[in-house]
Amino acid sequence: MNIEHSTIANRLQGHPNLFDCSSSEFSTSNGRLALHDRVGWKEDAEHSEQSHYDASNVPLLHKDYDGKFDLEKFMLIPMLLVVHAAITKGPASAWALKNKTAPPKAQSVTNLWCLKKTTPGMIASSAIWVNDMFLPVGSTTGIEWWLDFDFYLQYLSEGLQKWKPSVLKIFCVWDKVFYPNDELDMCWV
């Protein structure tokens, strides 16, 4: 498992431009701390001890983020799709997705793991992509990544079970990108 963690971290850290970041922002934990606003940091100017990271009101998790949590935009930002492509198909496929070009034909984790459909775990894992060391709590930020992962996983799993339109839309968008030829297409919902 450590080899897979290392591979995933390298795929993500080695290509900061995929995420509209500079190498200096990505090279160290302190550099990545500069991204704290984009990963949900909420500053309380009057009471600094009440400043915190928000798991859902996060620019990096919303398509066209407008400063607040939006059920219709949550988990639909193209960057999450690029993250998932980098993890499961490699950096070249992530670049292809970002640039809207044809992906390379190559052996990938998608093939090795026989991935056929988007799962709640895929999306939840992509949502915590900035946790490159896969630690339960960020050493610099203090973000409780494991709790965030569990929150996303529960949100997505329960939304699927209850056929919540906003959650079904997330899976529809992801499946159209990664599994467009799937017979079990839920995008009619």
N, C-alpha and C positions, 0 to 999 in steps of 0.2 A: 504494500500500500504506500510506503514511503516513496518508492520510485514514481508511482502515479501522482502523488502530491507534488513531487519535484517537477515532473513533466508539465503538469497543469500550471504550476507557479511560473515556470519558465515560458510557457506559451503566452501567458498573460503579461508578465513583467517584461518580457523581451520585446514586446511590441506596443509601447505606450501610445504611439500614434493612432493605433486602432481605436483608442478611447479618447482621442483628442486631448492627450496629456503629453507633457514633455518628458524626456528621459530623466531629468533632475527630479521631477515630481514622483517618479516611479522607482528611482534607484534605492531609496532608503525609507525606513518607517517615518522619519521626520519629514521627508519630502512628501510622502503620501498624506501626512497630516495636513498639508496645505489644501488638500481636497476635502477637508472636513465639512464644508458647507454643502458640497455635492452629495455627501453620504448621510445627510440628515442632521447635522449639528444645529441645535436651536440655542442661540445665545440669549441669556436673560441678563440684560445690562444692569439691572438693579440688584439682582441676587445671583451672582456668578455661581454659587453652589447649586443653583437650580438649573443651570445650563445642562443640556443633555443631548443624546442622539435619539432621534425618533426613527422607529423601524418602518413606518408607513408613509410619513410625509417627507419623502426623499426625492430630490431632483433626479438622481440616477435611476429611479424606478418608475418615473412617469414620462409618458410621451407628451411633449409640449407642456412641460411643467409650468404652472402659473402661480406658484407660491403656496399651494394648499393641496391636501390629499384629494384626489379625484378618482372615484371608483371606476369611471369609464376610461381612465388613462393609465391606471396602476398596472405595472408589469408589462406595459406595451411599448416602452421606449426601445427603439432599434438597437441601442447599445447592448441591451441584455441578449438580444438575438446574436449579436456579434460575439459576445462573451461565450455563449453556448457553442457557436460555430468554432471558435478558437479551441475550446476544450475538447469537443467531440470530433471535429473534422480537421483541426490544425489551423495555424495562422494564415496559410494561403487561402483557405476557404473563408476565413473570417474577413480577409481583405476583399475577396470576391463579393461576399454579402454586403459589406460596407459600400463598395463601389458599384454594386448592382451589375456585376459581370458573372460569367459562367465560372463555377467552382472547378478546381482541378479534379481529375479522376484519379483518385489515390485510395489506398487502403487507409481506413480511419477507425477511430474508436467506435464510431457509429456502426461500422460493419463488424468489427471484432466483438462488440457487445450485443449485436443483433438488435439495435434500437429501431423500433417501428412506429412509435407514437410518443408524443410529448407526455411527460409525467410530471406530477407536482414536484418531485425531487429535482428534476432537471431545472425547472424554473427557479425553485428555491435556492439551489446551488449557484445558479448564475447570478442571483440577486445578492449574494455575499461575495462576489468575485474579488473585491478589494481586500479580502482577508486571505492574502497570499500564503500565509504560514499555516493556515487551517488550525488556528488556535481558538479555543472556546471564548477567550476574551482578548481583545487587541492589546498588545503590550504598550503601545503608545497612546492609542485613542481611548482605551477602556471600553470599547464597544463590545457588548456581549453577543458575539456572532452566533453562538449556538442557540441562544434564545431567539434571535432574529430569524435564523433558519427555521426553527420550530414554528414560529409565528407564521412565516410565509407558507410553510408546508401545511399547517393546519388550515389556513385561510383558503389555499388552493384545493386541498382535499375535501374540505367541507363544502366549498362552493360547487365542486363537481358532484358530490353526493346529493346536494339539494338543487342541482340544476340552476344555479344562480346565473342569470344572463351575463353579468359582467365577468364572471370567472370563465364561463363557457367561451366568451369572446377571446379571452387570453389564449386558451387552448386552440381555438380555431386559427388565430393569427399564427401561433407557433407551428401548428401542424401544416398550415399552408406553406410556410417557409421551409420546414425541415422534412416533412412527409407528405408532399403534395399528391402522391399517387395512392394514398391509403384508402382502402375500401370502407373503413369505418369512420368516414368523414362526419364529424359532429358540427360542421359549419352551417348546416341548415337551420340550426337553432336561432 
